[in-house]
Amino acid sequence: MIHICLYEPEIPQNTGNIMRTCAATGCKLHLIEPLGFSLDIQAIRRSGMDYIQKCDYTVYPNWEAFVEKNPGQYYYLTRYGHKAPSAFDFTSEKDQYFILGKESTGIPLEILRKDKEHCMRLPMKGNCRSLNLSNCAAIIVYECLRQLDYPDLDREEVIKGSDWL
């Protein structure tokens, strides 16, 4: 299974967008407190639309509680990583956990230093330091799904029908 873990997210719209991505792809979302917002606010409902009810998510009081309950392979998205997501093999039978840090400061260095081999960076121009958090989550999830050939995902329009166009 593919998991997205948000370490102390600060911006509700990003979390709402990531909830929508998780619902659309069958990923589980993990939220590590403190959150910079309440999960019942309008900003999350607006960005997550009606997909929030379809998102499987769990909230944890801290990093240690998350790690204790979630065995698997962790990958960390950080500006300090040296490999692109495509450099990793996500076809393992283990659960894949993609850890994304808070918007202002990222993942704490003490967490990253323990597993430098699994730190990744999205390649970009040198005059930019980061992309939007929800965009990063979608890019990573879809790279993993691409490597797995999009298991259990529909390849044709199912709501209006494949011949609607």
Backbone bond lengths (Angstrom), bond angles and torsions (degrees), N, CA, C in turn:
res aa  C-N    CA-C-N  psi(-1)  N-CA   C-N-CA  omega(-1)  CA-C   N-CA-C  phi
1 M - - - 1.457 - - 1.531 109.79 -
2 I 1.309 114.65 149.47 1.459 121.23 177.99 1.519 108.55 -99.08
3 H 1.330 115.61 134.15 1.455 122.34 -179.21 1.522 109.44 -126.59
4 I 1.327 115.68 141.15 1.460 121.88 170.13 1.525 106.40 -112.27
5 C 1.318 116.28 131.18 1.452 121.45 178.17 1.525 108.36 -120.68
6 L 1.321 116.10 122.76 1.458 121.35 177.03 1.523 108.59 -102.90
7 Y 1.317 115.20 115.35 1.459 121.73 179.43 1.528 108.90 -85.26
8 E 1.319 116.23 108.21 1.462 123.54 176.66 1.528 113.27 50.07
9 P 1.339 117.72 55.84 1.463 119.72 -179.89 1.526 111.36 -62.23
10 E 1.327 115.33 147.48 1.464 120.75 -174.63 1.525 113.99 -113.62
11 I 1.316 117.67 -25.30 1.464 121.20 -172.17 1.533 109.41 -110.87
12 P 1.333 117.07 115.30 1.471 119.67 -174.83 1.520 114.03 -61.33
13 Q 1.324 117.89 -34.64 1.465 119.76 -179.59 1.524 111.44 -63.75
14 N 1.331 117.46 -37.90 1.465 120.01 176.90 1.526 110.43 -62.78
15 T 1.322 116.20 -46.40 1.465 119.62 -179.51 1.521 110.56 -63.40
16 G 1.331 118.22 -40.40 1.461 120.83 176.48 1.518 112.07 -61.13
17 N 1.331 116.95 -43.49 1.467 120.67 177.53 1.526 111.17 -63.36
18 I 1.326 117.45 -39.92 1.465 121.16 179.60 1.524 110.17 -69.20
19 M 1.322 117.55 -35.24 1.471 120.19 174.68 1.527 110.37 -60.49
20 R 1.307 115.97 -40.54 1.461 120.76 178.16 1.525 110.85 -64.95
21 T 1.323 117.46 -43.64 1.467 121.30 176.72 1.524 110.51 -60.51
22 C 1.322 116.93 -44.26 1.470 120.27 179.86 1.521 111.28 -62.90
23 A 1.334 117.00 -43.27 1.463 120.20 179.04 1.528 110.93 -62.37
24 A 1.322 116.93 -40.11 1.469 121.33 -176.95 1.519 113.25 -73.74
25 T 1.322 117.09 -22.02 1.464 120.51 -175.62 1.526 113.95 -112.99
26 G 1.319 117.44 -5.23 1.464 120.68 -179.55 1.514 113.81 79.24
27 C 1.318 117.61 17.73 1.464 121.14 177.71 1.523 110.17 -83.34
28 K 1.306 116.00 153.31 1.465 121.20 173.48 1.519 108.06 -95.91
29 L 1.329 115.78 140.68 1.461 122.03 179.94 1.521 109.69 -107.94
30 H 1.331 115.52 136.42 1.458 122.56 176.92 1.524 107.31 -121.46
31 L 1.320 116.98 129.20 1.461 122.45 -179.61 1.524 108.89 -116.87
32 I 1.323 116.07 124.29 1.461 121.19 -179.44 1.524 109.35 -103.65
33 E 1.310 114.98 123.95 1.467 121.27 179.85 1.515 111.34 -75.80
34 P 1.342 116.39 158.26 1.454 125.73 5.45 1.526 111.77 -79.29
35 L 1.315 114.88 144.31 1.457 121.49 173.91 1.520 107.62 -90.44
36 G 1.304 117.59 148.07 1.452 121.58 179.66 1.518 112.74 -84.38
37 F 1.332 118.15 16.44 1.460 123.33 -174.29 1.514 108.21 -166.05
38 S 1.306 116.39 171.03 1.456 122.42 174.52 1.526 108.01 -95.94
39 L 1.299 117.60 141.83 1.469 121.04 -178.31 1.529 113.41 -70.19
40 D 1.303 118.24 -10.65 1.461 119.23 -178.51 1.529 113.53 -101.40
41 I 1.322 117.46 12.55 1.460 118.57 -176.87 1.525 111.72 -82.10
42 Q 1.315 114.97 160.04 1.458 122.83 -176.79 1.536 112.89 -60.13
43 A 1.328 118.12 -35.91 1.472 120.74 -176.92 1.520 111.67 -60.49
44 I 1.309 117.62 -37.61 1.472 119.86 178.47 1.516 109.70 -71.80
45 R 1.318 117.21 -42.67 1.465 120.12 179.87 1.522 111.12 -62.15
46 R 1.327 117.53 -36.97 1.464 120.62 -178.50 1.531 110.58 -68.82
47 S 1.316 117.80 -48.13 1.468 119.92 -177.01 1.527 112.31 -75.76
48 G 1.315 117.18 -31.06 1.458 120.38 179.57 1.514 113.72 -85.88
49 M 1.340 116.09 -12.23 1.464 123.30 -178.65 1.528 109.98 52.54
50 D 1.309 116.43 -145.43 1.458 119.76 -179.05 1.531 111.76 -85.79
51 Y 1.316 116.76 7.76 1.460 120.50 -179.73 1.529 112.47 -80.52
52 I 1.321 117.40 -17.80 1.467 119.95 -176.80 1.526 110.69 -57.95
53 Q 1.324 117.57 -38.93 1.452 120.46 179.16 1.533 111.82 -64.96
54 K 1.319 116.80 -20.94 1.458 121.74 179.95 1.528 112.41 -94.21
55 C 1.312 116.92 -3.33 1.468 121.47 -177.92 1.524 109.85 -88.65
56 D 1.309 115.31 126.96 1.464 121.95 175.26 1.525 107.28 -88.56
57 Y 1.330 116.91 111.38 1.456 119.30 -179.03 1.521 111.58 -139.79
58 T 1.335 114.41 155.91 1.460 123.09 177.79 1.518 108.15 -134.46
59 V 1.319 115.74 142.45 1.460 122.17 177.57 1.528 108.42 -108.24
60 Y 1.334 116.83 135.46 1.464 123.51 -179.07 1.526 109.49 -119.34
61 P 1.327 117.80 146.00 1.470 119.96 -178.71 1.525 113.45 -71.53
62 N 1.359 117.13 -21.75 1.464 119.90 -178.41 1.529 109.80 -166.95
63 W 1.344 115.90 173.82 1.460 122.61 -178.87 1.529 111.49 -60.92
64 E 1.305 117.14 -43.03 1.462 121.28 -177.34 1.532 111.51 -60.64
65 A 1.323 117.33 -41.21 1.467 120.94 178.65 1.523 110.78 -65.21
66 F 1.319 116.77 -38.50 1.466 120.66 177.28 1.527 110.70 -63.12
67 V 1.332 117.32 -50.95 1.460 121.86 -177.57 1.529 111.09 -60.88
68 E 1.314 116.36 -41.14 1.472 121.35 -178.71 1.524 112.12 -59.85
69 K 1.316 117.61 -34.03 1.468 121.13 -174.09 1.525 114.12 -100.07
70 N 1.338 118.35 -0.71 1.463 119.73 -172.16 1.526 112.76 -135.28
71 P 1.329 117.12 83.93 1.466 119.61 175.62 1.527 110.26 -76.79
72 G 1.298 115.84 147.24 1.463 121.25 179.00 1.510 109.65 154.37
73 Q 1.324 116.20 -167.30 1.459 121.57 179.25 1.511 109.66 -95.97
74 Y 1.326 116.42 123.28 1.459 121.90 179.56 1.522 109.92 -98.23
75 Y 1.334 114.84 138.21 1.457 123.37 173.24 1.523 106.72 -126.53
76 Y 1.310 116.65 138.22 1.456 121.83 -174.66 1.517 109.64 -115.79
77 L 1.329 116.32 123.24 1.453 119.73 174.83 1.521 107.89 -89.11
78 T 1.337 115.74 118.16 1.452 121.10 -176.26 1.517 110.62 -150.12
79 R 1.297 115.70 148.73 1.471 119.26 176.14 1.521 111.27 -66.19
80 Y 1.330 117.47 -13.57 1.467 121.92 -179.03 1.530 112.86 -93.02
81 G 1.332 117.53 -2.65 1.458 120.40 177.36 1.520 111.12 -69.46
82 H 1.329 116.32 160.95 1.468 120.77 -178.08 1.525 112.89 -118.34
83 K 1.335 117.28 -0.87 1.460 120.42 -178.48 1.527 109.44 -124.49
84 A 1.323 115.68 144.23 1.463 121.50 173.24 1.527 109.00 -76.57
85 P 1.326 118.59 157.48 1.469 119.73 177.27 1.523 113.24 -54.77
86 S 1.325 117.61 -32.77 1.468 120.74 -179.35 1.528 112.68 -67.34
87 A 1.321 118.63 -13.68 1.466 121.89 178.57 1.529 111.95 -79.49
88 F 1.326 117.30 -10.12 1.454 121.45 -178.38 1.519 110.46 -100.79
89 D 1.326 115.58 150.31 1.453 121.89 176.21 1.526 107.42 -100.01
90 F 1.327 116.40 109.98 1.457 121.37 -177.92 1.527 112.77 -97.81
91 T 1.331 117.83 17.91 1.456 120.39 -176.00 1.523 113.32 -90.59
92 S 1.303 117.56 8.19 1.463 121.91 178.80 1.524 110.94 -62.95
93 E 1.305 116.08 154.36 1.462 121.32 175.51 1.530 111.69 -74.50
94 K 1.335 116.41 -15.58 1.465 120.04 178.74 1.523 110.41 -67.00
95 D 1.329 115.62 154.28 1.456 119.58 169.89 1.524 108.38 -64.37
96 Q 1.334 115.99 140.05 1.465 122.52 -179.47 1.531 107.91 -105.27
97 Y 1.323 116.98 123.70 1.461 122.81 179.20 1.522 109.14 -113.63
98 F 1.326 116.32 120.02 1.457 121.81 177.11 1.525 107.68 -104.19
99 I 1.327 115.70 112.83 1.457 122.52 -175.54 1.526 108.81 -96.51
100 L 1.328 116.08 126.05 1.465 122.37 176.40 1.516 108.10 -122.27
101 G 1.311 116.64 135.90 1.457 121.51 -176.00 1.508 113.64 -87.55
102 K 1.327 113.62 176.11 1.466 119.00 178.97 1.516 110.39 -63.61
103 E 1.306 115.48 151.30 1.458 121.70 -173.25 1.529 112.91 -59.47
104 S 1.319 118.45 -35.72 1.468 120.52 -174.55 1.524 113.81 -81.41
105 T 1.319 118.37 -35.52 1.471 119.84 -172.81 1.522 114.94 -131.45
106 G 1.316 118.60 -6.18 1.456 120.46 178.84 1.514 113.59 78.65
107 I 1.322 115.37 -155.66 1.466 123.14 179.25 1.530 107.70 -86.82
108 P 1.330 117.94 136.59 1.470 119.08 179.22 1.537 112.19 -56.34
109 L 1.325 115.43 140.00 1.467 120.85 -178.26 1.519 112.76 -59.39
110 E 1.330 117.95 -33.17 1.471 119.30 -179.89 1.530 111.69 -64.68
111 I 1.317 118.07 -28.55 1.468 121.23 174.83 1.524 109.53 -74.91
112 L 1.319 117.34 -45.75 1.462 121.43 -178.02 1.519 112.34 -63.11
113 R 1.312 117.19 -40.75 1.475 121.31 -176.12 1.517 112.86 -63.84
114 K 1.325 117.81 -22.42 1.473 121.37 -179.96 1.527 112.73 -76.61
115 D 1.337 117.76 -15.70 1.464 120.26 -176.11 1.530 110.83 -150.39
116 K 1.321 116.42 58.96 1.467 121.41 -177.20 1.527 112.99 -59.63
117 E 1.337 117.19 -29.77 1.466 121.20 -178.56 1.523 113.00 -62.87
118 H 1.319 117.05 -24.07 1.460 120.78 -177.06 1.526 112.44 -109.13
119 C 1.326 116.29 21.41 1.464 121.36 174.10 1.523 108.64 -89.86
120 M 1.313 116.56 131.03 1.461 120.59 -179.69 1.517 110.24 -125.84
121 R 1.303 113.77 159.01 1.470 121.54 179.38 1.522 107.72 -136.57
122 L 1.315 116.03 138.83 1.458 119.41 172.23 1.523 107.69 -80.76
123 P 1.326 118.46 120.51 1.466 120.46 -179.84 1.531 110.90 -61.27
124 M 1.309 115.32 139.19 1.463 121.23 178.14 1.519 109.62 -159.01
125 K 1.293 116.78 171.02 1.468 122.50 178.77 1.524 110.12 -60.32
126 G 1.317 116.23 147.54 1.452 122.34 -176.56 1.516 115.51 -64.12
127 N 1.315 117.66 -21.01 1.462 119.23 -179.01 1.531 112.72 -89.13
128 C 1.334 117.57 7.52 1.464 123.14 175.99 1.517 108.62 -122.88
129 R 1.312 117.24 136.40 1.464 119.20 -178.28 1.519 113.68 -98.58
130 S 1.352 117.53 -21.38 1.459 117.37 -176.98 1.523 111.39 -162.42
131 L 1.322 114.28 165.14 1.458 123.24 172.59 1.528 107.68 -110.30
132 N 1.304 117.17 169.67 1.454 121.65 175.63 1.526 110.04 -59.98
133 L 1.327 116.35 139.47 1.460 121.90 -175.49 1.530 112.56 -58.03
134 S 1.323 117.64 -43.39 1.461 118.63 -178.31 1.527 111.47 -69.12
135 N 1.327 117.73 -31.93 1.464 120.03 174.43 1.520 110.38 -65.68
136 C 1.315 116.77 -41.90 1.474 121.00 179.00 1.525 110.95 -60.57
137 A 1.324 116.18 -44.36 1.467 119.88 179.40 1.528 110.41 -59.71
138 A 1.323 117.16 -45.05 1.462 120.47 -179.27 1.526 111.46 -64.04
139 I 1.321 117.11 -41.50 1.467 120.59 179.60 1.526 110.42 -60.80
140 I 1.314 116.93 -46.01 1.464 120.72 -178.14 1.527 111.06 -66.46
141 V 1.317 116.88 -45.64 1.465 120.48 -179.92 1.525 110.27 -59.38
142 Y 1.316 116.87 -45.15 1.457 118.62 -177.24 1.530 113.15 -73.12
143 E 1.318 119.04 -26.42 1.471 119.78 171.95 1.525 109.54 -66.63
144 C 1.308 116.66 -43.59 1.461 120.39 177.64 1.531 110.07 -62.42
145 L 1.317 117.45 -47.53 1.467 121.25 179.32 1.524 111.77 -62.70
146 R 1.323 117.80 -37.05 1.469 120.90 177.18 1.514 110.54 -59.68
147 Q 1.349 115.67 -45.57 1.459 119.46 179.65 1.528 111.91 -63.64
148 L 1.331 116.73 -28.80 1.465 121.50 -179.85 1.530 112.49 -92.75
149 D 1.343 117.25 3.09 1.465 124.92 -177.91 1.531 112.27 62.37
150 Y 1.324 117.29 38.81 1.459 124.99 172.05 1.530 113.20 53.30
151 P 1.326 117.70 58.67 1.464 119.80 -177.10 1.533 112.22 -63.85
152 D 1.306 115.63 137.09 1.468 123.56 175.48 1.532 114.08 63.13
153 L 1.324 118.44 15.97 1.458 120.83 177.49 1.523 109.28 -106.97
154 D 1.322 115.94 141.47 1.463 121.31 179.21 1.518 109.77 -74.48
155 R 1.300 115.66 137.47 1.456 121.29 179.80 1.530 112.08 -102.26
156 E 1.311 116.51 -2.70 1.457 121.12 178.12 1.521 108.64 -130.43
157 E 1.314 116.47 158.18 1.464 122.87 178.10 1.524 109.18 -62.16
158 V 1.331 117.40 122.37 1.460 120.19 -177.78 1.528 112.70 -104.37
159 I 1.317 118.60 -22.81 1.461 120.69 -177.64 1.534 110.66 -75.91
160 K 1.304 117.43 -48.57 1.473 121.61 -179.20 1.529 112.66 -96.97
161 G 1.321 116.71 -11.71 1.451 120.45 -179.79 1.515 112.11 100.75
162 S 1.321 115.77 148.26 1.472 120.44 -174.74 1.526 112.42 -68.77
163 D 1.320 118.06 -19.34 1.469 120.01 -178.64 1.530 112.45 -102.60
164 W 1.329 118.58 14.80 1.471 122.23 -176.69 1.522 111.82 -62.34
165 L 1.295 117.75 -37.45 1.466 122.13 -178.15 1.509 109.65 -73.76
